């Protein structure tokens, strides 16, 4: 084995520069001076005997090989961090830090109901939460910025393992004075595509809702403009159209104090699976499985309380 190997610090500097695209901001994120970070990356280039970053006054541009090294650096840093976490949690599972990314169509509706029970079950667990869209959350997971993700499936998240917590039904929400007077279940064929309001691209609920309707023309005709479910609800309440909402949002009271009615969507695919997702072969797999079981139990308790 070569005596001269890249250090974790050098790889951290390189990854930070890739993420920030600016030496000063990268140095600040690493809590070092800009000269220290620049010197560390130059040392790494000298060690590998190849240019990783092209430097100009205004632009930081990674070479093709530099991009390859960054991807490898992500994996090395992630493995090193998991090694440390594995040793720390060996004595007592779920007693340390866990960084969890949660998508916006889950976070505000599920977490306030689950977290009190989770704190009660595991008071020594420190759960650091970050709200991100589905793709951003999966990227955070694979780059080592998140340990696990609370996600709605199906969604292509890469090489991962997951545990489904529960299924979440999809409803159609429309103004109470809607002249069509929908039945107890809404047939997707009766949805007026010119009135359908959906979330912006990047939210997996939009894809789940469209898949449940099984009407390809909806993707082209629907007005995708909402930045959040709360925004969509306000638009529907103001008579601008109808939308599709997950049951967890309705159970959490998103329609309270509105003139909106919600009915189940009549479709075999009108559900999404809420799952805890982590990297495949993660050394903390048993911890995440335990966390999923605790969250399942807490969800069951909450569901009974709402029934």
Wavefront OBJ file of the C-alpha trace (Angstrom):
o trace
v 0.000 0.000 0.000
v 1.191 3.479 -0.834
v 2.632 5.445 2.083
v 1.132 8.635 0.713
v -2.642 8.660 0.903
v -5.121 11.527 0.773
v -6.260 12.679 4.182
v -9.923 12.985 5.172
v -9.340 16.697 5.694
v -8.139 17.130 2.112
v -11.183 15.267 0.826
v -13.466 17.408 3.005
v -11.954 20.548 1.503
v -12.471 19.233 -2.035
v -16.101 18.265 -1.377
v -16.827 21.639 0.237
v -15.403 23.448 -2.788
v -17.580 21.353 -5.096
v -20.712 22.111 -3.083
v -20.125 25.847 -2.703
v -18.287 26.609 -5.958
v -16.332 29.316 -4.139
v -13.094 29.068 -2.125
v -14.175 31.589 0.506
v -17.576 29.980 1.154
v -16.057 26.494 1.148
v -13.436 27.562 3.694
v -16.113 29.123 5.887
v -18.125 25.889 5.849
v -15.000 23.983 6.964
v -14.144 26.564 9.644
v -10.697 27.251 8.148
v -9.121 30.149 6.287
v -9.326 30.328 2.510
v -5.562 29.928 2.225
v -5.673 26.763 4.365
v -8.376 25.208 2.202
v -6.617 26.192 -1.035
v -3.316 24.786 0.214
v -5.011 21.526 1.231
v -6.482 21.040 -2.230
v -3.136 21.852 -3.871
v -1.479 19.253 -1.639
v -4.092 16.722 -2.762
v -3.409 17.556 -6.412
v 0.344 17.192 -5.860
v -0.199 13.856 -4.131
v -2.340 12.541 -7.007
v -0.159 14.313 -9.603
v -3.169 15.639 -11.504
v -5.190 18.863 -11.708
v -8.577 18.565 -10.005
v -9.719 22.190 -10.108
v -9.171 24.874 -12.743
v -8.826 28.209 -10.962
v -9.705 31.575 -12.454
v -10.579 34.866 -10.804
v -14.311 34.378 -11.169
v -14.925 30.691 -11.802
v -14.054 27.452 -10.032
v -14.271 24.655 -12.568
v -13.648 20.999 -11.758
v -11.855 18.857 -14.329
v -13.431 15.605 -15.478
v -11.090 13.664 -13.204
v -11.787 16.135 -10.407
v -15.493 15.316 -10.595
v -14.688 11.606 -10.403
v -12.526 12.186 -7.335
v -15.304 14.218 -5.679
v -17.771 11.347 -6.076
v -15.238 8.946 -4.568
v -14.540 11.456 -1.772
v -18.239 11.565 -0.879
v -18.254 7.794 -0.395
v -15.020 7.759 1.622
v -16.181 10.533 3.958
v -19.573 8.900 4.360
v -17.991 5.562 5.275
v -15.623 7.224 7.744
v -18.519 9.005 9.419
v -20.602 5.825 9.564
v -17.665 3.990 11.150
v -17.593 6.563 13.919
v -21.371 6.475 14.377
v -21.396 2.669 14.419
v -18.850 2.594 17.223
v -20.724 5.267 19.162
v -24.065 3.480 18.912
v -22.739 -0.042 19.540
v -23.442 0.127 23.251
v -26.904 1.692 23.051
v -28.878 1.955 19.781
v -30.685 5.223 19.013
v -28.807 7.074 21.710
v -26.784 9.413 19.489
v -27.292 11.743 16.532
v -29.366 10.966 13.451
v -29.769 13.412 10.560
v -33.065 12.874 8.799
v -34.284 14.580 5.622
v -38.078 14.800 5.323
v -40.094 15.817 2.271
v -42.427 18.852 2.562
v -45.623 16.851 1.974
v -44.855 14.778 5.082
v -42.919 16.975 7.522
v -45.574 19.452 8.752
v -48.326 16.838 9.004
v -46.643 13.751 10.420
v -43.729 14.953 12.540
v -45.727 16.972 15.116
v -47.735 13.809 15.802
v -44.803 11.365 15.844
v -41.993 13.273 17.533
v -43.502 13.488 21.049
v -43.894 9.714 21.142
v -40.394 9.228 19.729
v -38.900 11.531 22.380
v -40.733 9.557 25.028
v -39.450 6.235 23.698
v -35.854 7.352 23.048
v -35.001 10.449 25.112
v -31.270 10.135 24.318
v -31.803 10.249 20.557
v -30.933 13.575 18.920
v -32.883 13.776 15.673
v -31.735 16.603 13.381
v -34.371 17.303 10.728
v -34.075 18.958 7.326
v -36.987 19.543 4.952
v -36.102 18.865 1.309
v -37.816 17.824 -1.910
v -37.616 14.128 -2.759
v -34.652 14.295 -5.138
v -32.708 16.686 -2.902
v -33.317 14.385 0.072
v -32.028 11.367 -1.841
v -28.967 13.343 -2.957
v -28.315 14.325 0.666
v -28.576 10.679 1.662
v -26.049 9.481 -0.912
v -23.656 12.377 -0.273
v -23.645 11.664 3.442
v -25.461 14.834 4.511
v -28.405 12.768 5.769
v -28.402 9.408 7.544
v -31.949 8.503 6.546
v -34.919 9.978 4.707
v -38.641 10.039 5.430
v -39.998 9.654 1.917
v -43.183 8.837 -0.009
v -42.822 5.852 -2.324
v -42.610 4.900 -5.087
v -39.685 7.190 -5.856
v -36.325 6.330 -7.509
v -33.893 7.051 -4.672
v -30.968 4.946 -5.847
v -29.298 2.065 -4.025
v -31.262 2.129 -0.765
v -33.175 0.001 1.690
v -36.477 1.037 3.176
v -39.170 0.146 5.667
v -42.763 1.146 4.886
v -44.428 2.787 7.878
v -47.972 3.070 6.527
v -50.025 3.881 3.427
v -51.432 7.365 2.883
v -54.629 7.731 0.835
v -55.030 10.471 -1.783
v -58.157 12.669 -1.721
v -59.692 15.179 -4.133
v -60.306 18.593 -2.538
v -62.776 21.070 -4.048
v -64.925 24.037 -2.937
v -68.087 23.154 -1.010
v -70.241 24.947 -3.573
v -68.828 22.940 -6.488
v -71.811 22.486 -8.854
v -70.775 18.956 -9.814
v -71.654 17.630 -6.342
v -69.129 14.755 -6.362
v -70.119 11.385 -4.858
v -68.492 9.719 -1.837
v -65.565 8.730 -4.113
v -64.324 10.755 -7.073
v -63.717 8.954 -10.354
v -60.482 10.296 -11.966
v -62.311 10.453 -15.306
v -64.569 13.201 -13.935
v -61.696 15.524 -12.984
v -61.562 18.655 -15.132
v -57.902 18.967 -16.126
v -58.260 22.705 -16.663
v -59.213 23.124 -12.992
v -56.592 20.828 -11.457
v -53.957 22.532 -9.321
v -50.801 20.573 -8.465
v -47.474 21.143 -6.782
v -44.451 22.365 -8.695
v -41.987 19.905 -10.186
v -39.704 18.326 -7.599
v -42.512 17.172 -5.294
v -43.149 13.434 -5.601
v -46.786 13.851 -4.497
v -47.481 15.401 -7.900
v -46.269 12.228 -9.624
v -48.162 9.986 -7.185
v -51.365 11.950 -7.755
v -51.037 11.843 -11.548
v -50.226 8.130 -11.474
v -53.315 7.498 -9.341
v -55.503 9.309 -11.884
v -53.964 7.317 -14.759
v -54.742 10.093 -17.232
v -51.578 11.074 -19.172
v -53.187 14.268 -20.473
v -53.397 15.661 -16.926
v -49.636 16.170 -16.802
v -49.802 18.545 -19.766
v -53.037 20.302 -18.853
v -52.929 20.622 -15.071
v -51.812 23.918 -13.597
v -48.701 23.061 -11.598
v -48.041 26.175 -9.596
v -48.307 25.413 -5.887
v -45.169 25.662 -3.770
v -46.803 23.839 -0.836
v -50.001 22.024 0.063
v -51.053 25.001 2.190
v -50.748 27.228 -0.897
v -52.886 24.846 -2.947
v -55.541 24.766 -0.223
v -55.716 28.565 -0.207
v -56.092 28.611 -3.994
v -58.913 26.055 -3.892
v -60.592 27.953 -1.060
v -60.558 31.033 -3.284
v -62.368 29.200 -6.076
v -59.393 28.804 -8.408
v -59.807 25.066 -8.966
v -59.427 21.709 -7.231
v -56.429 19.752 -6.023
v -55.267 16.395 -4.658
v -54.285 16.047 -0.997
v -52.851 13.221 1.121
v -54.991 11.943 3.978
v -52.315 12.809 6.559
v -52.657 16.492 5.658
v -56.429 16.338 6.011
v -56.159 14.489 9.348
v -53.788 17.213 10.532
v -56.445 19.864 9.935
v -55.209 21.510 6.746
v -58.845 22.103 5.704
v -59.926 23.588 9.029
v -61.562 27.019 8.677
v -61.936 26.600 4.900
v -64.928 26.021 2.628
v -63.353 22.928 1.089
v -64.673 19.367 0.880
v -62.402 16.343 0.375
v -63.429 12.969 -1.078
v -61.316 9.828 -1.666
v -60.011 9.308 -5.179
v -61.560 6.198 -6.716
v -58.455 4.385 -7.939
v -56.493 1.253 -7.102
v -53.363 3.408 -7.022
v -54.731 6.263 -4.913
v -52.191 5.772 -2.122
v -48.555 6.512 -1.439
v -46.357 4.535 0.951
v -44.641 6.538 3.684
v -41.266 4.924 4.290
v -38.026 5.366 6.173
v -35.144 5.052 3.702
v -31.406 4.557 4.284
v -28.332 3.655 2.242
v -28.015 0.013 1.276
v -25.563 -1.930 3.426
v -25.381 0.893 5.966
v -23.652 -0.258 9.177
v -26.497 1.472 11.070
v -29.154 -0.648 9.371
v -30.370 -2.205 12.614
v -30.779 1.262 14.148
v -32.889 2.486 11.253
v -35.035 -0.648 11.393
v -35.584 -0.050 15.098
v -36.419 3.607 14.416
v -38.943 2.517 11.773
v -40.622 0.147 14.227
v -40.899 2.896 16.839
v -42.370 5.258 14.243
v -44.866 2.589 13.172
v -45.967 2.152 16.768
v -46.300 5.885 17.261
v -48.317 6.213 14.037
v -50.676 3.442 15.177
v -51.191 5.257 18.443
v -51.868 8.549 16.659
v -54.281 6.901 14.190
v -56.347 5.465 17.034
v -56.443 8.860 18.695
v -57.858 10.407 15.481
v -60.396 7.641 14.848
l 1 2 3 4 5 6 7 8 9 10 11 12 13 14 15 16 17 18 19 20 21 22 23 24 25 26 27 28 29 30 31 32 33 34 35 36 37 38 39 40 41 42 43 44 45 46 47 48 49 50 51 52 53 54 55 56 57 58 59 60 61 62 63 64 65 66 67 68 69 70 71 72 73 74 75 76 77 78 79 80 81 82 83 84 85 86 87 88 89 90 91 92 93 94 95 96 97 98 99 100 101 102 103 104 105 106 107 108 109 110 111 112 113 114 115 116 117 118 119 120 121 122 123 124 125 126 127 128 129 130 131 132 133 134 135 136 137 138 139 140 141 142 143 144 145 146 147 148 149 150 151 152 153 154 155 156 157 158 159 160 161 162 163 164 165 166 167 168 169 170 171 172 173 174 175 176 177 178 179 180 181 182 183 184 185 186 187 188 189 190 191 192 193 194 195 196 197 198 199 200 201 202 203 204 205 206 207 208 209 210 211 212 213 214 215 216 217 218 219 220 221 222 223 224 225 226 227 228 229 230 231 232 233 234 235 236 237 238 239 240 241 242 243 244 245 246 247 248 249 250 251 252 253 254 255 256 257 258 259 260 261 262 263 264 265 266 267 268 269 270 271 272 273 274 275 276 277 278 279 280 281 282 283 284 285 286 287 288 289 290 291 292 293 294 295 296 297 298 299 300 301 302 303 304 305 306 307
